[in-house]
Every structure is written in structure tokens, then in C-alpha cells.
Amino acid sequence: MKADFFSSNFLSSFAYTREPFAILGNRLFTLREVKERPKPKQNCLQINHDFYELRESDKISNLEEEFFRLREDELKDYLFERIVHRENDVSKGLKQIDNDYQNLQTTTLETFILVDVFNAYFNRENSTERKVNSVTENFDNSLLEKLYSQENVLPEQLKNKKILSLKNQVYELTTKISRPDRLLNFRGKNYSLRMMSNLRDLVNDYEHNLLVKVGKFVEEHAGTYQMQLKNLQQQRKELDRLLILQANNSFIQEGNLSFSRKGKTDYTLKLRVPDFFIKRDGEYYPFPEAVIGLELGSRNNQVKVKGIPNVYNRPYNHPFVWSTFDSGICYGNFNFAEHFNLNFQHYLSCNEETASLIANMLRQGERIMTSAYINNSFAPVNSIERCSTSVGRTREKAERYAQRRGLKMEVFDNDQA
């Protein structure tokens, strides 16, 4: 934006023409010399034996808005350049990251599990779905309207004051009458003139304030992209971590979720459920850590779910776990194939939908292990008393039990309706 962009404002116009004006109650008044003394109660200025009639012009806020509107094309170009430039930086960075993730995903089933399935289970945003929330996708006058609607930025010396500019000298209007021959009558009240400043100094201040106003507006609307640019560094680090893990490990773990490679095309996905309590009929029953797993196969960058979640750390005594691995977990009348529209003989595309399906299958297994009694319509395969011994009927006793063993054990209340 050119240096003189802000120089043609309404204050500078008066400085150039040296025409008198007044700012009263956030409105601009022009002055017209008259030959006769104005009528009583008429807004006027008296300088010695000369009289000036005050003519109301417009609100200061409207004059500032008009200033911007007259330069709308240049202003739009300036805003577009400053804001879209930063947005494009983010877009390019995100595109590069997403391209890298896409290349990573099409490499092996391992990266599909590590990126998409892990993200789906932990409810994280899928890396290939990130977008820039663009304020300039449909860059139109709505952005400029936000700028126009902001408060005017008159110099502080002029705000909330009554002033008069005469021959480029600016006077503050005061009710303390010092010279009866130099008075301004406004709405029935007389004001004396007190020298305040030179108009050119105030014009310079106003031009600076206009520049700052536009600069702050740009920062407000481009700041979000600045934050996204900083986040790209963290995303890049995460991508590098995935590449290293993929290259150097046959077993990868994040939090309670892990997977391991079995041969060239088979994988086991496991979810660890740390030691926990099941509260049933008011009693607190402790259970050791459970490991739930799924078997997956791959072919031509597709994945096959080989079965339903099972308990892998056996023997494991639990009301809804059969004694043998082949018998697995008792899911009652819950049918995975029908619920997930799944054919265990078919290979599926490695996409977000499949990742969500696998994550939800693990969650279903986890739900049975911790909360199967809630709203349940089928009987357990073992009584809970045969699988565990109650530590008492209060949460305090359960907490003491866990503390003695150095464990943090979550309580799953199965007495809920």
C-alpha cells in the first residue's frame, strides 16, 4: 500500500483548503460566513464582528467509512495480499504434510493402522482430512464491512471533545468564557476558544491511526494462520516419528493401543485395559489387566478383519469370557457382521471408514470387559463371584485396595440402569 494512501482523509482535506470546521458530539460541522448576526439559539460562531453559521455535515464514523469505501479496490488488494499470503503459506504446508501422509498410507498396512486406526480410536483428527478454514475462499465485501463497522480512530485530542479548526489552528471549546468577542454558540450554550494544536499535527496523528487500524485488522484475520504455521512443525515431527517407527519396528505402541507384525501379511492389533473394578450389586470386584486383540490380514494395500475381538492374556477369569481362546468373549446377541456390515472373508479398502470400523470393534470388546452388565439382555457365562472376590461395598475400600498394590484402578459402575 502506498505511503500516501491514508493522506486524503477528511481532516487532511480541511488542512489543504484551510476551511473552518467544528467537531461537536462526534459530528462534523462546516462553517459558512454570514453578513448578519444569526438568530438566537442558532448554532453559530462569532469572531470579533464576523459571524459564521454552523452547518451539520455527518457523523465522524461515516466520514471514516466513506474514506475507506472510496479506496475500496486498493484496500481490498492490500488486505487480500496480506491475509491470503499467510493463508497460502499454511495451505502449502498442510498440502505437503498431507501428501507425505498419503504416500505413507499407501505404503503398507502398518501405516494404515498407525495413522488411521490409531487416530480413529483416540478420536483424533485424521491427518488426511485437515483443511484451512479460509476467510478468503470467497473474498468479498463482507470482510471490508467488518473493517468499516469498527470504531473511528480520531486522535485522542479530538475524541469526546468539542473542537473548532480556524485557519488550521485547532481550538478546544470550553464553557469558561475568556473573550466575549470570540464565542461559539452551540445548542443554546456559549463556548470560549482555547488554543489546542495545529491542524497539520492532528492530521499526521490521524493518518498514523488509520494505518494502525488496518494493520490490526490484518493481524486479527491472519493471526489464525500464523498459529497454524507453528503447528505444522509439530505435525512434521509426528510424521517423522511414524516413518522411523515403521522402518525400525515390528511392534509399535501408543498409550494402551499397540500392533505387531506376524509374518509378511498378518498383524495383531491389541488394546490393553489396565486393572479395573466392576461395581455390581453394590460390591467392588477387582480385575487384572486385560488385553483385547484383533487379527488383521493384508493384500494389495487392503485389509481383512479375521475375527471379532478376543482376550489374549489367558487364562483370564471374567463373567463374560469363555475359558478357551477359541470360544472367546461372550457378546450375547451382538452380531459384529450385521452391526458393522462386515464380511470376515472380504478385504476392505484402507480408508477412514475401515479404520473407524476396526476402532469401534475394539471399543465393543472393551465395553463387554468393563461394562457388560449395563442395559444387558443376556446372562454372563460365569458368576462374578466365581471370577473375583469383592473388596467391599464402598469406594474408599476399593481405593485402599488399589493403593496397597500401587495401582490406579478405574471403577466401572455396572449398577446403572
C-alpha positions as CSV (number, residue, x, y, z in Angstrom):
1,M,0.0,0.0,0.0
2,K,1.4,3.4,-1.0
3,A,2.6,5.7,1.7
4,D,0.1,8.4,0.7
5,F,-2.9,6.0,0.9
6,F,-4.1,7.5,4.2
7,S,-3.3,11.1,3.4
8,S,-6.5,12.0,1.6
9,N,-8.8,11.8,4.7
10,F,-11.4,14.4,5.7
11,L,-9.0,16.1,8.1
12,S,-6.3,16.5,5.6
13,S,-8.8,17.9,3.1
14,F,-9.6,20.7,5.6
15,A,-5.9,21.3,6.2
16,Y,-5.4,21.7,2.5
17,T,-8.3,24.1,1.9
18,R,-7.9,25.9,5.3
19,E,-11.7,25.9,5.6
20,P,-13.0,26.2,9.1
21,F,-14.9,23.3,10.7
22,A,-16.0,22.1,14.1
23,I,-16.4,18.6,15.7
24,L,-19.2,18.6,18.2
25,G,-20.8,15.4,19.7
26,N,-18.9,13.1,17.2
27,R,-20.3,15.0,14.3
28,L,-18.6,17.3,11.8
29,F,-19.9,20.8,11.2
30,T,-18.9,23.1,8.4
31,L,-19.0,26.9,8.8
32,R,-20.4,29.4,6.4
33,E,-19.8,33.2,6.9
34,V,-23.0,35.2,7.1
35,K,-23.4,39.0,7.0
36,E,-25.9,39.3,9.8
37,R,-25.9,38.0,13.3
38,P,-27.7,34.7,13.3
39,K,-31.0,34.3,15.1
40,P,-31.0,33.4,18.9
41,K,-30.3,29.7,19.6
42,Q,-29.0,29.2,16.1
43,N,-25.6,27.4,16.1
44,C,-23.0,30.0,15.1
45,L,-19.5,31.3,15.7
46,Q,-18.6,34.9,16.4
47,I,-15.1,36.1,15.8
48,N,-14.9,39.8,16.7
49,H,-17.6,41.3,14.4
50,D,-17.7,38.3,12.0
51,F,-20.3,35.7,12.2
52,Y,-20.3,32.1,10.9
53,E,-23.2,29.7,10.7
54,L,-22.7,26.1,11.6
55,R,-23.9,23.5,9.1
56,E,-24.2,19.9,10.2
57,S,-22.3,17.6,7.9
58,D,-22.1,14.0,9.0
59,K,-21.0,11.6,11.7
60,I,-17.3,11.2,12.0
61,S,-17.7,7.4,11.8
62,N,-19.5,7.8,8.4
63,L,-16.7,10.1,7.1
64,E,-14.1,7.5,8.1
65,E,-16.1,4.7,6.4
66,E,-16.5,6.9,3.3
67,F,-12.8,7.4,3.2
68,F,-12.3,3.6,3.1
69,R,-15.0,3.0,0.6
70,L,-13.6,5.5,-1.9
71,R,-10.4,3.4,-1.9
72,E,-12.1,0.0,-1.7
73,D,-10.3,-1.6,-4.6
74,E,-6.9,-0.6,-3.3
75,L,-7.8,-1.6,0.2
76,K,-9.2,-4.9,-0.9
77,D,-5.9,-5.7,-2.8
78,Y,-3.9,-4.8,0.3
79,L,-6.0,-7.0,2.6
80,F,-6.1,-9.8,0.1
81,E,-2.3,-9.8,-0.3
82,R,-1.6,-9.7,3.5
83,I,-4.2,-12.2,4.6
84,V,-4.2,-14.6,1.7
85,H,-0.4,-14.7,1.6
86,R,-0.4,-16.1,5.1
87,E,-3.2,-18.5,4.3
88,N,-1.3,-19.8,1.3
89,D,1.7,-20.4,3.4
90,V,-0.4,-22.6,5.7
91,S,-2.2,-24.3,2.7
92,K,1.1,-25.2,1.1
93,G,2.5,-26.6,4.4
94,L,-0.6,-28.6,5.0
95,K,-0.6,-29.9,1.5
96,Q,3.0,-31.1,1.8
97,I,2.2,-32.8,5.1
98,D,-0.9,-34.4,3.7
99,N,0.9,-35.6,0.6
100,D,3.6,-37.2,2.9
101,Y,0.8,-38.9,4.9
102,Q,-0.8,-40.1,1.7
103,N,2.4,-41.6,0.5
104,L,2.9,-43.1,3.9
105,Q,-0.6,-44.6,3.9
106,T,-0.3,-46.3,0.5
107,T,3.0,-48.0,1.5
108,T,1.8,-50.7,3.9
109,L,-1.0,-51.8,6.2
110,E,1.3,-50.8,9.1
111,T,0.9,-47.1,8.4
112,F,-2.8,-47.5,7.9
113,I,-3.0,-49.0,11.4
114,L,-0.6,-46.5,12.9
115,V,-2.2,-43.4,11.4
116,D,-5.8,-44.1,10.6
117,V,-6.8,-46.7,13.1
118,F,-4.9,-45.1,16.0
119,N,-6.4,-41.7,15.1
120,A,-9.9,-43.3,15.0
121,Y,-9.5,-45.0,18.3
122,F,-8.1,-41.9,20.1
123,N,-10.7,-39.7,18.4
124,R,-8.1,-37.6,16.7
125,E,-8.5,-35.7,13.5
126,N,-7.4,-37.8,10.6
127,S,-4.3,-36.2,9.2
128,T,-5.5,-36.5,5.6
129,E,-8.6,-34.5,6.5
130,R,-7.1,-31.3,7.6
131,K,-8.2,-28.1,5.9
132,V,-7.5,-24.4,6.1
133,N,-10.6,-22.6,7.3
134,S,-10.4,-19.9,4.7
135,V,-11.7,-16.3,5.2
136,T,-10.7,-15.5,1.7
137,E,-12.2,-18.5,-0.2
138,N,-15.0,-16.2,-1.2
139,F,-13.2,-12.9,-0.6
140,D,-15.9,-10.2,-1.0
141,N,-17.1,-7.0,0.6
142,S,-18.1,-8.8,3.8
143,L,-14.5,-8.6,5.1
144,L,-14.4,-4.9,4.3
145,E,-17.7,-4.3,6.1
146,K,-16.1,-5.6,9.3
147,L,-13.4,-3.0,8.9
148,Y,-15.9,-0.3,8.2
149,S,-18.0,-1.1,11.2
150,Q,-15.2,-0.7,13.7
151,E,-14.9,2.4,15.9
152,N,-13.3,5.5,14.4
153,V,-9.7,6.2,15.2
154,L,-9.6,10.0,15.6
155,P,-6.6,11.3,17.5
156,E,-7.0,11.2,21.3
157,Q,-7.0,15.0,21.4
158,L,-10.3,15.1,19.4
159,K,-12.2,12.2,21.0
160,N,-15.1,13.1,23.2
161,K,-14.2,16.8,22.9
162,K,-15.7,19.8,21.2
163,I,-13.2,21.4,18.9
164,L,-13.0,24.1,16.2
165,S,-10.5,24.5,13.4
166,L,-9.9,28.0,12.2
167,K,-7.1,28.9,9.7
168,N,-5.6,25.5,10.5
169,Q,-5.4,26.3,14.2
170,V,-7.4,23.9,16.4
171,Y,-9.2,25.2,19.5
172,E,-10.9,23.3,22.2
173,L,-14.3,24.7,23.2
174,T,-14.7,25.4,26.9
175,T,-17.6,26.9,28.9
176,K,-15.1,29.1,30.8
177,I,-15.6,32.4,28.9
178,S,-12.3,34.3,28.4
179,R,-13.1,36.5,25.5
180,P,-16.7,37.5,24.8
181,D,-15.8,38.6,21.3
182,R,-14.7,35.1,20.4
183,L,-17.6,32.7,21.1
184,L,-19.2,29.7,19.6
185,N,-22.8,29.2,20.3
186,F,-23.9,25.6,20.1
187,R,-27.4,24.4,21.0
188,G,-28.0,27.5,23.2
189,K,-24.7,27.3,25.1
190,N,-21.7,29.6,24.7
191,Y,-18.2,28.3,24.4
192,S,-14.9,30.1,24.5
193,L,-12.0,29.1,22.3
194,R,-8.8,27.8,23.9
195,M,-5.8,27.0,21.6
196,M,-5.0,23.3,21.5
197,S,-2.9,22.3,18.5
198,N,-2.0,22.8,14.9
199,L,-4.3,21.0,12.4
200,R,-1.4,19.5,10.5
201,D,-0.1,17.7,13.6
202,L,-3.6,16.2,14.2
203,V,-3.7,15.2,10.5
204,N,-0.4,13.3,10.9
205,D,-1.7,11.6,14.0
206,Y,-4.9,10.6,12.2
207,E,-3.1,9.1,9.3
208,H,-1.0,7.1,11.6
209,N,-4.1,5.8,13.5
210,L,-5.7,4.8,10.2
211,L,-2.6,2.8,9.3
212,V,-2.6,1.1,12.7
213,K,-6.3,0.3,12.4
214,V,-5.8,-1.5,9.1
215,G,-2.7,-3.2,10.4
216,K,-4.5,-4.6,13.5
217,F,-7.4,-5.7,11.3
218,V,-5.0,-7.7,9.1
219,E,-3.4,-9.3,12.2
220,E,-6.8,-10.3,13.6
221,H,-7.8,-12.1,10.5
222,A,-4.4,-13.5,9.6
223,G,-3.4,-14.5,13.2
224,T,-5.1,-17.8,13.0
225,Y,-2.9,-18.8,10.0
226,Q,0.2,-17.8,11.9
227,M,-0.8,-20.3,14.6
228,Q,-1.4,-23.0,12.0
229,L,2.1,-22.4,10.6
230,K,3.6,-23.0,14.0
231,N,1.6,-26.2,14.3
232,L,3.0,-27.5,11.1
233,Q,6.3,-28.1,12.8
234,Q,4.7,-30.4,15.3
235,Q,2.9,-32.3,12.6
236,R,6.2,-32.7,10.7
237,K,7.8,-34.1,13.9
238,E,4.9,-36.6,14.2
239,L,5.3,-37.7,10.6
240,D,9.0,-38.3,11.1
241,R,8.2,-40.3,14.2
242,L,5.8,-42.5,12.2
243,L,8.4,-43.1,9.5
244,I,11.0,-44.1,12.0
245,L,8.7,-46.5,13.8
246,Q,7.6,-48.1,10.6
247,A,11.1,-48.6,9.4
248,N,12.6,-50.0,12.6
249,N,9.9,-51.8,14.5
250,S,7.7,-54.9,14.2
251,F,5.9,-53.9,17.4
252,I,4.6,-50.4,17.9
253,Q,2.6,-49.0,20.9
254,E,0.9,-45.7,21.7
255,G,-0.9,-45.4,25.0
256,N,-2.9,-48.6,25.6
257,L,-3.0,-49.5,21.9
258,S,-0.4,-51.5,20.0
259,F,0.1,-53.7,17.0
260,S,2.7,-56.3,16.0
261,R,3.6,-57.8,12.7
262,K,3.2,-61.6,12.2
263,G,5.0,-62.7,9.0
264,K,4.6,-60.6,5.9
265,T,0.9,-60.0,5.6
266,D,-0.6,-60.6,9.1
267,Y,-0.9,-58.3,12.1
268,T,-2.3,-58.3,15.6
269,L,-3.9,-55.2,17.0
270,K,-4.2,-55.1,20.8
271,L,-5.8,-52.9,23.3
272,R,-4.7,-53.0,26.9
273,V,-7.4,-52.5,29.6
274,P,-5.5,-51.6,32.8
275,D,-6.5,-53.2,36.2
276,F,-10.1,-52.1,37.0
277,F,-13.1,-52.6,39.3
278,I,-16.5,-53.7,38.3
279,K,-19.1,-52.4,40.7
280,R,-22.0,-54.9,40.7
281,D,-24.9,-55.1,43.3
282,G,-23.0,-52.6,45.4
283,E,-19.9,-54.7,45.6
284,Y,-16.5,-53.7,44.2
285,Y,-14.8,-56.6,42.2
286,P,-11.2,-56.1,41.1
287,F,-10.0,-57.5,37.8
288,P,-6.4,-57.6,36.5
289,E,-5.3,-56.1,33.3
290,A,-7.0,-57.5,30.2
291,V,-5.5,-57.5,26.7
292,I,-8.1,-57.5,23.9
293,G,-6.9,-58.2,20.4
294,L,-7.9,-58.4,16.7
295,E,-6.3,-60.3,13.9
296,L,-5.8,-58.5,10.6
297,G,-4.5,-59.5,7.2
298,S,-3.4,-57.5,4.2
299,R,-3.3,-57.9,0.4
300,N,-2.6,-55.3,-2.2
301,N,-3.0,-52.4,0.3
302,Q,-6.3,-53.8,1.5
303,V,-7.1,-55.1,5.0
304,K,-9.2,-58.1,6.2
305,V,-10.6,-58.3,9.7
306,K,-10.2,-62.0,10.5
307,G,-12.4,-62.2,13.5
308,I,-14.0,-60.5,16.5
309,P,-12.1,-59.1,19.5
310,N,-10.8,-61.7,21.9
311,V,-8.9,-61.8,25.2
312,Y,-5.2,-62.5,24.6
313,N,-3.8,-62.8,28.1
314,R,-5.2,-66.1,29.2
315,P,-6.2,-67.7,31.5
316,Y,-8.5,-64.8,32.4
317,N,-11.4,-65.2,34.7
318,H,-14.3,-62.9,33.8
319,P,-18.1,-63.1,33.9
320,F,-18.3,-62.7,30.1
321,V,-15.1,-64.5,28.9
322,W,-15.2,-68.2,28.0
323,S,-12.4,-70.4,29.3
324,T,-10.8,-71.1,25.9
325,F,-9.4,-68.8,23.3
326,D,-11.4,-70.3,20.6
327,S,-14.6,-69.6,22.5
328,G,-13.5,-66.0,23.1
329,I,-15.7,-63.3,24.6
330,C,-19.4,-63.7,25.1
331,Y,-21.1,-60.9,23.2
332,G,-24.6,-62.3,23.6
333,N,-26.9,-61.3,20.8
334,F,-24.5,-58.6,19.4
335,N,-23.7,-59.6,15.8
336,F,-20.5,-57.9,14.5
337,A,-21.1,-58.8,10.9
338,E,-24.6,-57.3,10.9
339,H,-23.8,-54.3,13.1
340,F,-20.7,-53.2,11.1
341,N,-21.9,-54.6,7.7
342,L,-18.8,-56.7,7.7
343,N,-17.9,-59.9,5.8
344,F,-14.9,-61.5,7.5
345,Q,-13.8,-63.1,4.2
346,H,-13.6,-59.9,2.3
347,Y,-10.7,-57.4,2.0
348,L,-11.5,-53.7,2.7
349,S,-10.0,-50.5,1.5
350,C,-7.6,-48.9,3.9
351,N,-9.6,-45.7,4.4
352,E,-11.1,-43.7,7.3
353,E,-14.4,-45.7,7.3
354,T,-12.5,-49.0,7.7
355,A,-10.3,-47.5,10.4
356,S,-13.4,-46.4,12.3
357,L,-14.9,-49.9,12.0
358,I,-11.8,-51.5,13.5
359,A,-11.6,-49.0,16.3
360,N,-15.3,-49.5,17.2
361,M,-14.8,-53.3,17.2
362,L,-12.1,-52.8,19.8
363,R,-14.3,-50.5,21.8
364,Q,-17.1,-53.1,21.8
365,G,-14.7,-55.6,23.2
366,E,-13.6,-53.1,25.8
367,R,-17.2,-52.4,26.8
368,I,-18.0,-56.0,27.4
369,M,-14.9,-56.4,29.6
370,T,-15.8,-53.3,31.8
371,S,-19.5,-52.6,31.5
372,A,-21.3,-55.6,30.1
373,Y,-24.0,-55.6,32.9
374,I,-25.3,-52.2,31.9
375,N,-28.5,-52.5,29.9
376,N,-27.6,-56.1,29.2
377,S,-30.2,-58.6,27.9
378,F,-28.0,-61.8,28.1
379,A,-26.6,-63.7,31.0
380,P,-22.9,-64.0,31.8
381,V,-21.1,-67.3,31.3
382,N,-19.7,-67.2,34.9
383,S,-21.0,-65.6,38.0
384,I,-18.9,-62.6,39.1
385,E,-18.3,-64.2,42.5
386,R,-16.5,-67.1,40.8
387,C,-14.3,-64.7,38.9
388,S,-13.3,-62.2,41.6
389,T,-13.6,-61.5,45.3
390,S,-15.3,-58.3,46.4
391,V,-13.1,-55.9,48.3
392,G,-16.1,-54.3,50.0
393,R,-19.1,-52.1,49.3
394,T,-17.5,-48.6,49.4
395,R,-15.3,-46.7,47.0
396,E,-12.9,-46.0,49.9
397,K,-12.2,-49.7,50.3
398,A,-11.6,-50.1,46.6
399,E,-9.2,-47.1,46.6
400,R,-7.3,-48.6,49.5
401,Y,-7.1,-51.9,47.7
402,A,-5.6,-50.2,44.7
403,Q,-3.2,-48.1,46.7
404,R,-1.7,-51.1,48.5
405,R,-0.8,-52.6,45.1
406,G,0.5,-49.3,43.7
407,L,-2.3,-49.2,41.0
408,K,-4.7,-46.7,39.6
409,M,-7.8,-48.7,39.0
410,E,-10.8,-47.2,37.3
411,V,-14.2,-48.1,38.7
412,F,-16.9,-49.1,36.1
413,D,-20.3,-48.8,37.8
414,N,-22.4,-51.7,36.4
415,D,-25.3,-50.9,38.7
416,Q,-26.5,-48.1,36.4
417,A,-30.0,-48.6,34.9
